Amino acid sequence: MSQKKVDSYKAGKAGRSKASRKEKLIDKLEILAWIAICVAMVGWIGFSAYAKIETKQESVVTETVMDTSAIDNYVSDLSSDVQ
């Protein structure tokens, strides 16, 4: 090999570990970013589902008005017939 190639190889070898550490750091940051995105999406989906369930439970409760005068009259007639 020529001296130029040898010097180039030595320079590349000297900076290889530094470049490798930088590349590993970038890879870890990418993984961390994807994890953060996934956690945010799962949290958002969970909150949306919880909000929908809460609104459905609030809307299910209704008040029903019923006229029980006929039953009251019937029961009072029964109790007066017994005496």
N, CA, C and O atoms as a Maestro MAE file, in Angstrom:
{
 s_m_m2io_version
 :::
 2.0.0
}

f_m_ct {
 s_m_title
 :::
 protein
 m_atom[332] {
  # First column is atom index #
  i_m_mmod_type
  r_m_x_coord
  r_m_y_coord
  r_m_z_coord
  i_m_residue_number
  s_m_chain_name
  s_m_pdb_residue_name
  s_m_pdb_atom_name
  i_m_atomic_number
  :::
  1 25 0.848 -1.176 0.000 1 A "MET " " N  " 7
  2 3 0.000 0.000 0.000 1 A "MET " " CA " 6
  3 2 0.892 1.237 0.000 1 A "MET " " C  " 6
  4 15 2.026 1.232 0.480 1 A "MET " " O  " 8
  5 25 0.325 2.280 -0.556 2 A "SER " " N  " 7
  6 3 1.075 3.530 -0.567 2 A "SER " " CA " 6
  7 2 0.994 4.189 0.798 2 A "SER " " C  " 6
  8 15 0.140 3.850 1.616 2 A "SER " " O  " 8
  9 25 1.881 5.122 1.031 3 A "GLN " " N  " 7
  10 3 1.919 5.806 2.315 3 A "GLN " " CA " 6
  11 2 0.640 6.612 2.544 3 A "GLN " " C  " 6
  12 15 0.184 6.754 3.679 3 A "GLN " " O  " 8
  13 25 0.079 7.127 1.485 4 A "LYS " " N  " 7
  14 3 -1.165 7.907 1.575 4 A "LYS " " CA " 6
  15 2 -2.302 7.033 2.094 4 A "LYS " " C  " 6
  16 15 -3.077 7.457 2.951 4 A "LYS " " O  " 8
  17 25 -2.396 5.828 1.579 5 A "LYS " " N  " 7
  18 3 -3.434 4.895 2.022 5 A "LYS " " CA " 6
  19 2 -3.213 4.480 3.470 5 A "LYS " " C  " 6
  20 15 -4.172 4.351 4.231 5 A "LYS " " O  " 8
  21 25 -1.977 4.272 3.852 6 A "VAL " " N  " 7
  22 3 -1.653 3.882 5.223 6 A "VAL " " CA " 6
  23 2 -2.033 4.999 6.183 6 A "VAL " " C  " 6
  24 15 -2.632 4.743 7.227 6 A "VAL " " O  " 8
  25 25 -1.689 6.236 5.838 7 A "ASP " " N  " 7
  26 3 -2.033 7.382 6.692 7 A "ASP " " CA " 6
  27 2 -3.556 7.539 6.794 7 A "ASP " " C  " 6
  28 15 -4.087 7.839 7.864 7 A "ASP " " O  " 8
  29 25 -4.234 7.336 5.691 8 A "SER " " N  " 7
  30 3 -5.695 7.436 5.686 8 A "SER " " CA " 6
  31 2 -6.315 6.358 6.574 8 A "SER " " C  " 6
  32 15 -7.264 6.616 7.315 8 A "SER " " O  " 8
  33 25 -5.775 5.172 6.488 9 A "TYR " " N  " 7
  34 3 -6.273 4.065 7.312 9 A "TYR " " CA " 6
  35 2 -6.034 4.340 8.798 9 A "TYR " " C  " 6
  36 15 -6.909 4.085 9.625 9 A "TYR " " O  " 8
  37 25 -4.857 4.858 9.136 10 A "LYS " " N  " 7
  38 3 -4.543 5.165 10.526 10 A "LYS " " CA " 6
  39 2 -5.447 6.275 11.061 10 A "LYS " " C  " 6
  40 15 -5.899 6.211 12.204 10 A "LYS " " O  " 8
  41 25 -5.707 7.285 10.244 11 A "ALA " " N  " 7
  42 3 -6.584 8.390 10.670 11 A "ALA " " CA " 6
  43 2 -8.008 7.873 10.867 11 A "ALA " " C  " 6
  44 15 -8.695 8.262 11.811 11 A "ALA " " O  " 8
  45 25 -8.430 7.015 9.986 12 A "GLY " " N  " 7
  46 3 -9.771 6.436 10.112 12 A "GLY " " CA " 6
  47 2 -9.884 5.543 11.328 12 A "GLY " " C  " 6
  48 15 -10.909 5.531 12.010 12 A "GLY " " O  " 8
  49 25 -8.836 4.804 11.594 13 A "LYS " " N  " 7
  50 3 -8.822 3.914 12.752 13 A "LYS " " CA " 6
  51 2 -8.800 4.708 14.048 13 A "LYS " " C  " 6
  52 15 -9.414 4.291 15.030 13 A "LYS " " O  " 8
  53 25 -8.118 5.827 14.075 14 A "ALA " " N  " 7
  54 3 -8.035 6.666 15.272 14 A "ALA " " CA " 6
  55 2 -9.387 7.281 15.599 14 A "ALA " " C  " 6
  56 15 -9.737 7.399 16.774 14 A "ALA " " O  " 8
  57 25 -10.146 7.672 14.600 15 A "GLY " " N  " 7
  58 3 -11.444 8.302 14.833 15 A "GLY " " CA " 6
  59 2 -12.600 7.324 14.843 15 A "GLY " " C  " 6
  60 15 -13.753 7.710 15.038 15 A "GLY " " O  " 8
  61 25 -12.283 6.050 14.631 16 A "ARG " " N  " 7
  62 3 -13.332 5.042 14.530 16 A "ARG " " CA " 6
  63 2 -14.091 4.875 15.845 16 A "ARG " " C  " 6
  64 15 -15.319 4.792 15.840 16 A "ARG " " O  " 8
  65 25 -13.384 4.824 16.959 17 A "SER " " N  " 7
  66 3 -14.061 4.621 18.247 17 A "SER " " CA " 6
  67 2 -14.936 5.821 18.600 17 A "SER " " C  " 6
  68 15 -16.026 5.670 19.152 17 A "SER " " O  " 8
  69 25 -14.446 7.007 18.275 18 A "LYS " " N  " 7
  70 3 -15.229 8.216 18.547 18 A "LYS " " CA " 6
  71 2 -16.497 8.231 17.683 18 A "LYS " " C  " 6
  72 15 -17.583 8.562 18.159 18 A "LYS " " O  " 8
  73 25 -16.340 7.874 16.433 19 A "ALA " " N  " 7
  74 3 -17.489 7.825 15.528 19 A "ALA " " CA " 6
  75 2 -18.457 6.728 15.961 19 A "ALA " " C  " 6
  76 15 -19.674 6.893 15.871 19 A "ALA " " O  " 8
  77 25 -17.915 5.618 16.427 20 A "SER " " N  " 7
  78 3 -18.754 4.511 16.886 20 A "SER " " CA " 6
  79 2 -19.574 4.921 18.110 20 A "SER " " C  " 6
  80 15 -20.760 4.606 18.202 20 A "SER " " O  " 8
  81 25 -18.933 5.629 19.053 21 A "ARG " " N  " 7
  82 3 -19.665 6.094 20.238 21 A "ARG " " CA " 6
  83 2 -20.753 7.091 19.848 21 A "ARG " " C  " 6
  84 15 -21.861 7.056 20.384 21 A "ARG " " O  " 8
  85 25 -20.430 7.968 18.919 22 A "LYS " " N  " 7
  86 3 -21.410 8.960 18.469 22 A "LYS " " CA " 6
  87 2 -22.599 8.273 17.791 22 A "LYS " " C  " 6
  88 15 -23.751 8.650 18.009 22 A "LYS " " O  " 8
  89 25 -22.309 7.272 16.974 23 A "GLU " " N  " 7
  90 3 -23.370 6.538 16.284 23 A "GLU " " CA " 6
  91 2 -24.243 5.770 17.283 23 A "GLU " " C  " 6
  92 15 -25.464 5.727 17.131 23 A "GLU " " O  " 8
  93 25 -23.625 5.167 18.297 24 A "LYS " " N  " 7
  94 3 -24.387 4.453 19.323 24 A "LYS " " CA " 6
  95 2 -25.269 5.418 20.112 24 A "LYS " " C  " 6
  96 15 -26.406 5.086 20.449 24 A "LYS " " O  " 8
  97 25 -24.756 6.601 20.405 25 A "LEU " " N  " 7
  98 3 -25.538 7.609 21.120 25 A "LEU " " CA " 6
  99 2 -26.747 8.045 20.296 25 A "LEU " " C  " 6
  100 15 -27.850 8.180 20.825 25 A "LEU " " O  " 8
  101 25 -26.536 8.261 19.019 26 A "ILE " " N  " 7
  102 3 -27.639 8.647 18.134 26 A "ILE " " CA " 6
  103 2 -28.680 7.535 18.068 26 A "ILE " " C  " 6
  104 15 -29.879 7.814 18.086 26 A "ILE " " O  " 8
  105 25 -28.243 6.287 17.993 27 A "ASP " " N  " 7
  106 3 -29.167 5.150 17.959 27 A "ASP " " CA " 6
  107 2 -29.992 5.090 19.254 27 A "ASP " " C  " 6
  108 15 -31.203 4.873 19.215 27 A "ASP " " O  " 8
  109 25 -29.331 5.282 20.384 28 A "LYS " " N  " 7
  110 3 -30.049 5.259 21.664 28 A "LYS " " CA " 6
  111 2 -31.055 6.401 21.764 28 A "LYS " " C  " 6
  112 15 -32.156 6.220 22.284 28 A "LYS " " O  " 8
  113 25 -30.675 7.583 21.262 29 A "LEU " " N  " 7
  114 3 -31.601 8.717 21.280 29 A "LEU " " CA " 6
  115 2 -32.804 8.467 20.369 29 A "LEU " " C  " 6
  116 15 -33.927 8.852 20.696 29 A "LEU " " O  " 8
  117 25 -32.564 7.827 19.237 30 A "GLU " " N  " 7
  118 3 -33.679 7.482 18.348 30 A "GLU " " CA " 6
  119 2 -34.637 6.509 19.024 30 A "GLU " " C  " 6
  120 15 -35.854 6.677 18.948 30 A "GLU " " O  " 8
  121 25 -34.093 5.500 19.682 31 A "ILE " " N  " 7
  122 3 -34.931 4.524 20.383 31 A "ILE " " CA " 6
  123 2 -35.711 5.207 21.493 31 A "ILE " " C  " 6
  124 15 -36.897 4.932 21.678 31 A "ILE " " O  " 8
  125 25 -35.061 6.090 22.231 32 A "LEU " " N  " 7
  126 3 -35.729 6.832 23.296 32 A "LEU " " CA " 6
  127 2 -36.854 7.706 22.749 32 A "LEU " " C  " 6
  128 15 -37.919 7.807 23.358 32 A "LEU " " O  " 8
  129 25 -36.619 8.336 21.604 33 A "ALA " " N  " 7
  130 3 -37.656 9.164 20.976 33 A "ALA " " CA " 6
  131 2 -38.849 8.308 20.556 33 A "ALA " " C  " 6
  132 15 -39.997 8.704 20.762 33 A "ALA " " O  " 8
  133 25 -38.591 7.144 19.971 34 A "TRP " " N  " 7
  134 3 -39.694 6.262 19.564 34 A "TRP " " CA " 6
  135 2 -40.478 5.762 20.774 34 A "TRP " " C  " 6
  136 15 -41.704 5.661 20.730 34 A "TRP " " O  " 8
  137 25 -39.763 5.450 21.852 35 A "ILE " " N  " 7
  138 3 -40.453 5.011 23.070 35 A "ILE " " CA " 6
  139 2 -41.333 6.136 23.607 35 A "ILE " " C  " 6
  140 15 -42.467 5.894 24.021 35 A "ILE " " O  " 8
  141 25 -40.819 7.360 23.601 36 A "ALA " " N  " 7
  142 3 -41.605 8.501 24.077 36 A "ALA " " CA " 6
  143 2 -42.848 8.705 23.205 36 A "ALA " " C  " 6
  144 15 -43.929 8.990 23.720 36 A "ALA " " O  " 8
  145 25 -42.696 8.560 21.900 37 A "ILE " " N  " 7
  146 3 -43.838 8.704 20.990 37 A "ILE " " CA " 6
  147 2 -44.871 7.620 21.268 37 A "ILE " " C  " 6
  148 15 -46.067 7.905 21.320 37 A "ILE " " O  " 8
  149 25 -44.425 6.381 21.447 38 A "CYS " " N  " 7
  150 3 -45.351 5.272 21.720 38 A "CYS " " CA " 6
  151 2 -46.067 5.462 23.048 38 A "CYS " " C  " 6
  152 15 -47.271 5.222 23.141 38 A "CYS " " O  " 8
  153 25 -45.346 5.889 24.070 39 A "VAL " " N  " 7
  154 3 -45.970 6.122 25.374 39 A "VAL " " CA " 6
  155 2 -47.003 7.237 25.269 39 A "VAL " " C  " 6
  156 15 -48.082 7.143 25.854 39 A "VAL " " O  " 8
  157 25 -46.677 8.288 24.528 40 A "ALA " " N  " 7
  158 3 -47.623 9.390 24.349 40 A "ALA " " CA " 6
  159 2 -48.882 8.920 23.613 40 A "ALA " " C  " 6
  160 15 -49.992 9.311 23.973 40 A "ALA " " O  " 8
  161 25 -48.714 8.092 22.593 41 A "MET " " N  " 7
  162 3 -49.869 7.595 21.846 41 A "MET " " CA " 6
  163 2 -50.740 6.697 22.713 41 A "MET " " C  " 6
  164 15 -51.964 6.822 22.693 41 A "MET " " O  " 8
  165 25 -50.130 5.799 23.470 42 A "VAL " " N  " 7
  166 3 -50.895 4.903 24.340 42 A "VAL " " CA " 6
  167 2 -51.620 5.714 25.405 42 A "VAL " " C  " 6
  168 15 -52.778 5.437 25.715 42 A "VAL " " O  " 8
  169 25 -50.948 6.707 25.962 43 A "GLY " " N  " 7
  170 3 -51.586 7.566 26.954 43 A "GLY " " CA " 6
  171 2 -52.752 8.337 26.368 43 A "GLY " " C  " 6
  172 15 -53.796 8.467 27.007 43 A "GLY " " O  " 8
  173 25 -52.586 8.847 25.162 44 A "TRP " " N  " 7
  174 3 -53.652 9.601 24.508 44 A "TRP " " CA " 6
  175 2 -54.849 8.699 24.204 44 A "TRP " " C  " 6
  176 15 -55.996 9.096 24.414 44 A "TRP " " O  " 8
  177 25 -54.588 7.501 23.717 45 A "ILE " " N  " 7
  178 3 -55.675 6.565 23.423 45 A "ILE " " CA " 6
  179 2 -56.392 6.171 24.713 45 A "ILE " " C  " 6
  180 15 -57.622 6.114 24.750 45 A "ILE " " O  " 8
  181 25 -55.634 5.903 25.758 46 A "GLY " " N  " 7
  182 3 -56.247 5.551 27.040 46 A "GLY " " CA " 6
  183 2 -57.086 6.682 27.604 46 A "GLY " " C  " 6
  184 15 -58.187 6.449 28.102 46 A "GLY " " O  " 8
  185 25 -56.578 7.900 27.530 47 A "PHE " " N  " 7
  186 3 -57.341 9.049 28.035 47 A "PHE " " CA " 6
  187 2 -58.607 9.259 27.219 47 A "PHE " " C  " 6
  188 15 -59.659 9.560 27.783 47 A "PHE " " O  " 8
  189 25 -58.525 9.106 25.906 48 A "SER " " N  " 7
  190 3 -59.701 9.262 25.050 48 A "SER " " CA " 6
  191 2 -60.762 8.212 25.384 48 A "SER " " C  " 6
  192 15 -61.949 8.528 25.470 48 A "SER " " O  " 8
  193 25 -60.333 6.974 25.571 49 A "ALA " " N  " 7
  194 3 -61.281 5.908 25.914 49 A "ALA " " CA " 6
  195 2 -61.909 6.185 27.278 49 A "ALA " " C  " 6
  196 15 -63.114 6.001 27.451 49 A "ALA " " O  " 8
  197 25 -61.111 6.622 28.239 50 A "TYR " " N  " 7
  198 3 -61.626 6.932 29.573 50 A "TYR " " CA " 6
  199 2 -62.646 8.070 29.499 50 A "TYR " " C  " 6
  200 15 -63.689 8.012 30.150 50 A "TYR " " O  " 8
  201 25 -62.349 9.091 28.717 51 A "ALA " " N  " 7
  202 3 -63.266 10.224 28.587 51 A "ALA " " CA " 6
  203 2 -64.583 9.786 27.954 51 A "ALA " " C  " 6
  204 15 -65.650 10.232 28.375 51 A "ALA " " O  " 8
  205 25 -64.519 8.919 26.948 52 A "LYS " " N  " 7
  206 3 -65.749 8.436 26.312 52 A "LYS " " CA " 6
  207 2 -66.576 7.605 27.278 52 A "LYS " " C  " 6
  208 15 -67.800 7.736 27.313 52 A "LYS " " O  " 8
  209 25 -65.933 6.759 28.054 53 A "ILE " " N  " 7
  210 3 -66.646 5.931 29.025 53 A "ILE " " CA " 6
  211 2 -67.313 6.806 30.075 53 A "ILE " " C  " 6
  212 15 -68.457 6.555 30.452 53 A "ILE " " O  " 8
  213 25 -66.617 7.820 30.546 54 A "GLU " " N  " 7
  214 3 -67.175 8.718 31.563 54 A "GLU " " CA " 6
  215 2 -68.385 9.472 31.031 54 A "GLU " " C  " 6
  216 15 -69.371 9.630 31.751 54 A "GLU " " O  " 8
  217 25 -68.334 9.940 29.792 55 A "THR " " N  " 7
  218 3 -69.480 10.659 29.241 55 A "THR " " CA " 6
  219 2 -70.664 9.727 29.032 55 A "THR " " C  " 6
  220 15 -71.811 10.140 29.203 55 A "THR " " O  " 8
  221 25 -70.404 8.473 28.663 56 A "LYS " " N  " 7
  222 3 -71.503 7.525 28.501 56 A "LYS " " CA " 6
  223 2 -72.149 7.209 29.835 56 A "LYS " " C  " 6
  224 15 -73.372 7.088 29.910 56 A "LYS " " O  " 8
  225 25 -71.362 7.072 30.886 57 A "GLN " " N  " 7
  226 3 -71.914 6.779 32.200 57 A "GLN " " CA " 6
  227 2 -72.734 7.951 32.723 57 A "GLN " " C  " 6
  228 15 -73.751 7.747 33.387 57 A "GLN " " O  " 8
  229 25 -72.308 9.164 32.435 58 A "GLU " " N  " 7
  230 3 -73.057 10.334 32.878 58 A "GLU " " CA " 6
  231 2 -74.377 10.454 32.130 58 A "GLU " " C  " 6
  232 15 -75.377 10.880 32.708 58 A "GLU " " O  " 8
  233 25 -74.396 10.085 30.858 59 A "SER " " N  " 7
  234 3 -75.608 10.232 30.072 59 A "SER " " CA " 6
  235 2 -76.590 9.076 30.307 59 A "SER " " C  " 6
  236 15 -77.759 9.198 29.941 59 A "SER " " O  " 8
  237 25 -76.160 7.976 30.895 60 A "VAL " " N  " 7
  238 3 -77.023 6.828 31.124 60 A "VAL " " CA " 6
  239 2 -78.010 7.104 32.253 60 A "VAL " " C  " 6
  240 15 -79.135 6.606 32.223 60 A "VAL " " O  " 8
  241 25 -77.609 7.883 33.237 61 A "VAL " " N  " 7
  242 3 -78.448 8.148 34.390 61 A "VAL " " CA " 6
  243 2 -79.588 9.066 33.966 61 A "VAL " " C  " 6
  244 15 -79.372 10.205 33.553 61 A "VAL " " O  " 8
  245 25 -80.822 8.536 34.079 62 A "THR " " N  " 7
  246 3 -82.000 9.340 33.758 62 A "THR " " CA " 6
  247 2 -83.004 9.201 34.887 62 A "THR " " C  " 6
  248 15 -83.005 8.210 35.617 62 A "THR " " O  " 8
  249 25 -83.842 10.189 35.019 63 A "GLU " " N  " 7
  250 3 -84.852 10.171 36.071 63 A "GLU " " CA " 6
  251 2 -86.182 9.769 35.453 63 A "GLU " " C  " 6
  252 15 -86.603 10.328 34.440 63 A "GLU " " O  " 8
  253 25 -86.832 8.802 36.066 64 A "THR " " N  " 7
  254 3 -88.110 8.318 35.567 64 A "THR " " CA " 6
  255 2 -89.191 8.686 36.566 64 A "THR " " C  " 6
  256 15 -89.074 8.403 37.758 64 A "THR " " O  " 8
  257 25 -90.243 9.319 36.072 65 A "VAL " " N  " 7
  258 3 -91.359 9.712 36.924 65 A "VAL " " CA " 6
  259 2 -92.502 8.740 36.662 65 A "VAL " " C  " 6
  260 15 -92.851 8.470 35.513 65 A "VAL " " O  " 8
  261 25 -93.082 8.217 37.746 66 A "MET " " N  " 7
  262 3 -94.129 7.229 37.592 66 A "MET " " CA " 6
  263 2 -95.290 7.589 38.523 66 A "MET " " C  " 6
  264 15 -95.071 7.963 39.675 66 A "MET " " O  " 8
  265 25 -96.506 7.477 38.032 67 A "ASP " " N  " 7
  266 3 -97.708 7.756 38.836 67 A "ASP " " CA " 6
  267 2 -98.133 6.459 39.529 67 A "ASP " " C  " 6
  268 15 -98.537 5.504 38.866 67 A "ASP " " O  " 8
  269 25 -98.045 6.426 40.832 68 A "THR " " N  " 7
  270 3 -98.380 5.225 41.601 68 A "THR " " CA " 6
  271 2 -99.705 5.374 42.341 68 A "THR " " C  " 6
  272 15 -99.971 4.620 43.277 68 A "THR " " O  " 8
  273 25 -100.528 6.317 41.946 69 A "SER " " N  " 7
  274 3 -101.795 6.543 42.655 69 A "SER " " CA " 6
  275 2 -102.732 5.330 42.530 69 A "SER " " C  " 6
  276 15 -103.445 5.012 43.481 69 A "SER " " O  " 8
  277 25 -102.742 4.653 41.380 70 A "ALA " " N  " 7
  278 3 -103.605 3.494 41.196 70 A "ALA " " CA " 6
  279 2 -103.179 2.366 42.135 70 A "ALA " " C  " 6
  280 15 -104.033 1.699 42.719 70 A "ALA " " O  " 8
  281 25 -101.888 2.147 42.287 71 A "ILE " " N  " 7
  282 3 -101.400 1.106 43.197 71 A "ILE " " CA " 6
  283 2 -101.714 1.476 44.635 71 A "ILE " " C  " 6
  284 15 -102.113 0.618 45.423 71 A "ILE " " O  " 8
  285 25 -101.540 2.740 44.985 72 A "ASP " " N  " 7
  286 3 -101.844 3.196 46.347 72 A "ASP " " CA " 6
  287 2 -103.332 2.996 46.671 72 A "ASP " " C  " 6
  288 15 -103.681 2.561 47.769 72 A "ASP " " O  " 8
  289 25 -104.200 3.316 45.709 73 A "ASN " " N  " 7
  290 3 -105.642 3.125 45.915 73 A "ASN " " CA " 6
  291 2 -105.976 1.644 46.086 73 A "ASN " " C  " 6
  292 15 -106.776 1.289 46.951 73 A "ASN " " O  " 8
  293 25 -105.380 0.791 45.282 74 A "TYR " " N  " 7
  294 3 -105.623 -0.639 45.364 74 A "TYR " " CA " 6
  295 2 -105.188 -1.183 46.712 74 A "TYR " " C  " 6
  296 15 -105.928 -1.940 47.340 74 A "TYR " " O  " 8
  297 25 -103.999 -0.809 47.167 75 A "VAL " " N  " 7
  298 3 -103.488 -1.293 48.435 75 A "VAL " " CA " 6
  299 2 -104.351 -0.775 49.588 75 A "VAL " " C  " 6
  300 15 -104.621 -1.512 50.536 75 A "VAL " " O  " 8
  301 25 -104.777 0.463 49.516 76 A "SER " " N  " 7
  302 3 -105.615 1.000 50.597 76 A "SER " " CA " 6
  303 2 -106.991 0.314 50.611 76 A "SER " " C  " 6
  304 15 -107.571 0.107 51.677 76 A "SER " " O  " 8
  305 25 -107.509 -0.035 49.430 77 A "ASP " " N  " 7
  306 3 -108.782 -0.790 49.374 77 A "ASP " " CA " 6
  307 2 -108.614 -2.172 49.985 77 A "ASP " " C  " 6
  308 15 -109.515 -2.654 50.672 77 A "ASP " " O  " 8
  309 25 -107.465 -2.825 49.744 78 A "LEU " " N  " 7
  310 3 -107.221 -4.136 50.337 78 A "LEU " " CA " 6
  311 2 -107.158 -4.056 51.849 78 A "LEU " " C  " 6
  312 15 -107.728 -4.897 52.544 78 A "LEU " " O  " 8
  313 25 -106.475 -3.061 52.356 79 A "SER " " N  " 7
  314 3 -106.331 -2.966 53.800 79 A "SER " " CA " 6
  315 2 -107.650 -2.600 54.476 79 A "SER " " C  " 6
  316 15 -107.882 -2.992 55.620 79 A "SER " " O  " 8
  317 25 -108.529 -1.845 53.778 80 A "SER " " N  " 7
  318 3 -109.828 -1.512 54.380 80 A "SER " " CA " 6
  319 2 -110.793 -2.709 54.339 80 A "SER " " C  " 6
  320 15 -111.666 -2.819 55.200 80 A "SER " " O  " 8
  321 25 -110.647 -3.614 53.343 81 A "ASP " " N  " 7
  322 3 -111.502 -4.796 53.238 81 A "ASP " " CA " 6
  323 2 -111.157 -5.801 54.339 81 A "ASP " " C  " 6
  324 15 -112.046 -6.531 54.779 81 A "ASP " " O  " 8
  325 25 -109.925 -5.870 54.794 82 A "VAL " " N  " 7
  326 3 -109.496 -6.827 55.786 82 A "VAL " " CA " 6
  327 2 -110.114 -6.480 57.129 82 A "VAL " " C  " 6
  328 15 -110.427 -7.409 57.874 82 A "VAL " " O  " 8
  329 25 -110.309 -5.268 57.489 83 A "GLN " " N  " 7
  330 3 -110.804 -4.871 58.807 83 A "GLN " " CA " 6
  331 2 -112.242 -5.088 58.951 83 A "GLN " " C  " 6
  332 15 -112.807 -4.801 60.007 83 A "GLN " " O  " 8
  :::
 }
 m_bond[331] {
  # First column is bond index #
  i_m_from
  i_m_to
  i_m_order
  :::
  1 1 2 1
  2 2 3 1
  3 3 4 2
  4 3 5 1
  5 5 6 1
  6 6 7 1
  7 7 8 2
  8 7 9 1
  9 9 10 1
  10 10 11 1
  11 11 12 2
  12 11 13 1
  13 13 14 1
  14 14 15 1
  15 15 16 2
  16 15 17 1
  17 17 18 1
  18 18 19 1
  19 19 20 2
  20 19 21 1
  21 21 22 1
  22 22 23 1
  23 23 24 2
  24 23 25 1
  25 25 26 1
  26 26 27 1
  27 27 28 2
  28 27 29 1
  29 29 30 1
  30 30 31 1
  31 31 32 2
  32 31 33 1
  33 33 34 1
  34 34 35 1
  35 35 36 2
  36 35 37 1
  37 37 38 1
  38 38 39 1
  39 39 40 2
  40 39 41 1
  41 41 42 1
  42 42 43 1
  43 43 44 2
  44 43 45 1
  45 45 46 1
  46 46 47 1
  47 47 48 2
  48 47 49 1
  49 49 50 1
  50 50 51 1
  51 51 52 2
  52 51 53 1
  53 53 54 1
  54 54 55 1
  55 55 56 2
  56 55 57 1
  57 57 58 1
  58 58 59 1
  59 59 60 2
  60 59 61 1
  61 61 62 1
  62 62 63 1
  63 63 64 2
  64 63 65 1
  65 65 66 1
  66 66 67 1
  67 67 68 2
  68 67 69 1
  69 69 70 1
  70 70 71 1
  71 71 72 2
  72 71 73 1
  73 73 74 1
  74 74 75 1
  75 75 76 2
  76 75 77 1
  77 77 78 1
  78 78 79 1
  79 79 80 2
  80 79 81 1
  81 81 82 1
  82 82 83 1
  83 83 84 2
  84 83 85 1
  85 85 86 1
  86 86 87 1
  87 87 88 2
  88 87 89 1
  89 89 90 1
  90 90 91 1
  91 91 92 2
  92 91 93 1
  93 93 94 1
  94 94 95 1
  95 95 96 2
  96 95 97 1
  97 97 98 1
  98 98 99 1
  99 99 100 2
  100 99 101 1
  101 101 102 1
  102 102 103 1
  103 103 104 2
  104 103 105 1
  105 105 106 1
  106 106 107 1
  107 107 108 2
  108 107 109 1
  109 109 110 1
  110 110 111 1
  111 111 112 2
  112 111 113 1
  113 113 114 1
  114 114 115 1
  115 115 116 2
  116 115 117 1
  117 117 118 1
  118 118 119 1
  119 119 120 2
  120 119 121 1
  121 121 122 1
  122 122 123 1
  123 123 124 2
  124 123 125 1
  125 125 126 1
  126 126 127 1
  127 127 128 2
  128 127 129 1
  129 129 130 1
  130 130 131 1
  131 131 132 2
  132 131 133 1
  133 133 134 1
  134 134 135 1
  135 135 136 2
  136 135 137 1
  137 137 138 1
  138 138 139 1
  139 139 140 2
  140 139 141 1
  141 141 142 1
  142 142 143 1
  143 143 144 2
  144 143 145 1
  145 145 146 1
  146 146 147 1
  147 147 148 2
  148 147 149 1
  149 149 150 1
  150 150 151 1
  151 151 152 2
  152 151 153 1
  153 153 154 1
  154 154 155 1
  155 155 156 2
  156 155 157 1
  157 157 158 1
  158 158 159 1
  159 159 160 2
  160 159 161 1
  161 161 162 1
  162 162 163 1
  163 163 164 2
  164 163 165 1
  165 165 166 1
  166 166 167 1
  167 167 168 2
  168 167 169 1
  169 169 170 1
  170 170 171 1
  171 171 172 2
  172 171 173 1
  173 173 174 1
  174 174 175 1
  175 175 176 2
  176 175 177 1
  177 177 178 1
  178 178 179 1
  179 179 180 2
  180 179 181 1
  181 181 182 1
  182 182 183 1
  183 183 184 2
  184 183 185 1
  185 185 186 1
  186 186 187 1
  187 187 188 2
  188 187 189 1
  189 189 190 1
  190 190 191 1
  191 191 192 2
  192 191 193 1
  193 193 194 1
  194 194 195 1
  195 195 196 2
  196 195 197 1
  197 197 198 1
  198 198 199 1
  199 199 200 2
  200 199 201 1
  201 201 202 1
  202 202 203 1
  203 203 204 2
  204 203 205 1
  205 205 206 1
  206 206 207 1
  207 207 208 2
  208 207 209 1
  209 209 210 1
  210 210 211 1
  211 211 212 2
  212 211 213 1
  213 213 214 1
  214 214 215 1
  215 215 216 2
  216 215 217 1
  217 217 218 1
  218 218 219 1
  219 219 220 2
  220 219 221 1
  221 221 222 1
  222 222 223 1
  223 223 224 2
  224 223 225 1
  225 225 226 1
  226 226 227 1
  227 227 228 2
  228 227 229 1
  229 229 230 1
  230 230 231 1
  231 231 232 2
  232 231 233 1
  233 233 234 1
  234 234 235 1
  235 235 236 2
  236 235 237 1
  237 237 238 1
  238 238 239 1
  239 239 240 2
  240 239 241 1
  241 241 242 1
  242 242 243 1
  243 243 244 2
  244 243 245 1
  245 245 246 1
  246 246 247 1
  247 247 248 2
  248 247 249 1
  249 249 250 1
  250 250 251 1
  251 251 252 2
  252 251 253 1
  253 253 254 1
  254 254 255 1
  255 255 256 2
  256 255 257 1
  257 257 258 1
  258 258 259 1
  259 259 260 2
  260 259 261 1
  261 261 262 1
  262 262 263 1
  263 263 264 2
  264 263 265 1
  265 265 266 1
  266 266 267 1
  267 267 268 2
  268 267 269 1
  269 269 270 1
  270 270 271 1
  271 271 272 2
  272 271 273 1
  273 273 274 1
  274 274 275 1
  275 275 276 2
  276 275 277 1
  277 277 278 1
  278 278 279 1
  279 279 280 2
  280 279 281 1
  281 281 282 1
  282 282 283 1
  283 283 284 2
  284 283 285 1
  285 285 286 1
  286 286 287 1
  287 287 288 2
  288 287 289 1
  289 289 290 1
  290 290 291 1
  291 291 292 2
  292 291 293 1
  293 293 294 1
  294 294 295 1
  295 295 296 2
  296 295 297 1
  297 297 298 1
  298 298 299 1
  299 299 300 2
  300 299 301 1
  301 301 302 1
  302 302 303 1
  303 303 304 2
  304 303 305 1
  305 305 306 1
  306 306 307 1
  307 307 308 2
  308 307 309 1
  309 309 310 1
  310 310 311 1
  311 311 312 2
  312 311 313 1
  313 313 314 1
  314 314 315 1
  315 315 316 2
  316 315 317 1
  317 317 318 1
  318 318 319 1
  319 319 320 2
  320 319 321 1
  321 321 322 1
  322 322 323 1
  323 323 324 2
  324 323 325 1
  325 325 326 1
  326 326 327 1
  327 327 328 2
  328 327 329 1
  329 329 330 1
  330 330 331 1
  331 331 332 2
  :::
 }
}
